[in-house]
Amino acid sequence: MVNAIKKLLVGIVLLIGIVGVIGISGCGEKEVVLKDRIEISTEFRNELNTLLENKDYDALAIATVRDMNNNTELNAMYYFAQTMDAFYNDGNMMNYYFEQIPLEYKEHYGKLLKEEQKEYIASLQEELDAEKTKYKDKPPVIGETKEQLKTSSWGLPYDINKTTTGDNVSEQWVYDDGKYVYLDDGIVTAIQE
């Protein structure tokens, strides 16, 4: 569940970041003008569109890299594919790649990127909801994490007693009806009913 929450937060941060990038695109940036030295055949364009529809960004980048400097549209597709690959794998480079997309394609690919991010965040939310539901009707279990305990049928305690010694943090979660849960470093170690 912690991973699902982290993924959701990363997705939201990336969405906010790219909205900012799209909003400032064109502000003081130098536009590199490419000359279209080659034409894209109908067959190749269909192949590229299929890769784009299937969200096969690795294959799209490979298909466009060879001639990306000979055609503006191929250049845009290549950098969009790299943007999406960075979105899923290395968010640090996402803004860099997006900024490389030629200006006349930024709005189009910006919309595609926003749609993809919304879908991704929705899937993370579904994952998080499923994780919460999984534990909602279950009582606390020894070995589960603090996050799982919060979503158990006992929910949040009305009081938490915390003891810190050296490198260890122990907690006693106090519930109604004389129920207690004991945690060491965020892991449930004992349950008292």
HUGI-V446550 format. One record per residue. N is the residue number from 0. SS is DSSP state (helix for helix, strand for strand, loop for the rest). PHI is phi in whole degrees, -180 to 180 (NA if undefined). Layout:
N,SS,PHI
N,SS,PHI
This chain:
0,loop,NA
1,helix,-60
2,helix,-63
3,helix,-64
4,helix,-66
5,helix,-61
6,helix,-61
7,helix,-63
8,helix,-65
9,helix,-62
10,helix,-60
11,helix,-66
12,helix,-62
13,helix,-64
14,helix,-63
15,helix,-63
16,helix,-62
17,helix,-73
18,helix,-60
19,helix,-65
20,helix,-63
21,helix,-64
22,helix,-65
23,helix,-100
24,loop,-58
25,loop,93
26,loop,-85
27,loop,72
28,loop,-90
29,loop,-86
30,loop,-97
31,loop,-86
32,loop,-94
33,loop,-96
34,loop,-97
35,loop,-79
36,loop,-87
37,loop,-132
38,loop,-101
39,loop,-94
40,loop,-70
41,helix,-60
42,helix,-62
43,helix,-67
44,helix,-61
45,helix,-62
46,helix,-61
47,helix,-65
48,helix,-63
49,helix,-64
50,helix,-61
51,helix,-66
52,helix,-63
53,loop,-83
54,loop,57
55,loop,-92
56,helix,-70
57,helix,-63
58,helix,-65
59,helix,-64
60,helix,-63
61,helix,-64
62,helix,-68
63,helix,-103
64,helix,-63
65,loop,-60
66,loop,-113
67,loop,-61
68,loop,-93
69,loop,-110
70,loop,-154
71,helix,-62
72,helix,-67
73,helix,-65
74,helix,-61
75,helix,-63
76,helix,-63
77,helix,-60
78,helix,-70
79,helix,-67
80,helix,-59
81,helix,-67
82,helix,-60
83,helix,-69
84,helix,-62
85,helix,-66
86,helix,-58
87,helix,-85
88,helix,-120
89,loop,-148
90,helix,-55
91,helix,-63
92,helix,-93
93,helix,-58
94,helix,-63
95,helix,-59
96,helix,-64
97,helix,-62
98,helix,-65
99,helix,-80
100,loop,-66
101,loop,-55
102,helix,-52
103,helix,-69
104,helix,-108
105,helix,-60
106,helix,-64
107,helix,-60
108,helix,-73
109,helix,-63
110,helix,-65
111,helix,-61
112,helix,-65
113,helix,-62
114,helix,-60
115,helix,-62
116,helix,-66
117,helix,-63
118,helix,-62
119,helix,-64
120,helix,-65
121,helix,-62
122,helix,-67
123,helix,-66
124,helix,-65
125,helix,-61
126,helix,-60
127,helix,-65
128,helix,-63
129,helix,-64
130,helix,-64
131,helix,-64
132,helix,-63
133,helix,-59
134,helix,-103
135,helix,-57
136,loop,-97
137,loop,-106
138,loop,-72
139,loop,-59
140,loop,-132
141,loop,-62
142,loop,100
143,loop,-80
144,strand,-84
145,helix,-59
146,helix,-65
147,helix,-67
148,helix,-60
149,helix,-60
150,loop,-96
151,loop,-71
152,loop,-65
153,loop,-79
154,loop,69
155,loop,-86
156,loop,-76
157,loop,-89
158,strand,-154
159,strand,-130
160,strand,-101
161,strand,-121
162,strand,-128
163,strand,-114
164,strand,-135
165,loop,55
166,loop,-98
167,strand,-110
168,strand,-121
169,strand,-109
170,strand,-131
171,strand,-119
172,strand,-94
173,strand,-104
174,loop,-115
175,helix,-62
176,helix,62
177,helix,70
178,loop,-94
179,strand,-138
180,strand,-128
181,strand,-110
182,strand,-127
183,strand,-120
184,loop,50
185,loop,83
186,strand,-117
187,strand,-67
188,strand,-114
189,strand,-156
190,strand,-132
191,strand,-121
192,loop,-115
